[in-house]
């Protein structure tokens, strides 16, 4: 960092998205302390983890995981808020890169060939400027050397926010909103479907159900965070 950069940082400090403290010269996006303290789930090492259990008896998911535990007012919530609402796409990409390296070492996920983000409706994506799940997927794709597919799965119907809805209401809200095109190119593939946060699993389940209609596919799930109810 140059003297000019040092001068600029006095007035426009680079702050950690996790804790809000000023970053040191060798730090970027997330400080060393927050990286060390990330509340990792390690679910990718355990086939019967709590995320996978959400889908038992509901749909034929091959494997499921989340990178981090979500807690209200915690550092993970601050990171996701920055990603979704403050334009901090660098946060989502970094978290994807970090988690992709861990998923490569898991027998459950190392065979993933295609990464598909849960899509936003085009109106919402136009307003926000990007899909936060796609940003996470880009980071995963780089680390996992997998193809990122943002075209095959799309959201036909704009839905209400899922916040404060019950599990059943969430499912009713999204069960018919997704569609798939170009199915033949996905036949026989191991697909990793990704989202930002998994709570009840309704949205990602509705997405997965469309992909599971494609012959020979295996669908696994991953998210930045898991918010248990």
Helices and strands as residue ranges (DSSP letters): H 3-11, H 32-36, G 43-45, H 50-54, E 63-69, H 75-85, H 89-103, E 114-117, H 122-128, H 132-144, E 147-148, E 153-155, H 167-174, E 178-180, G 183-186, E 190-198, H 202-211, E 218-226
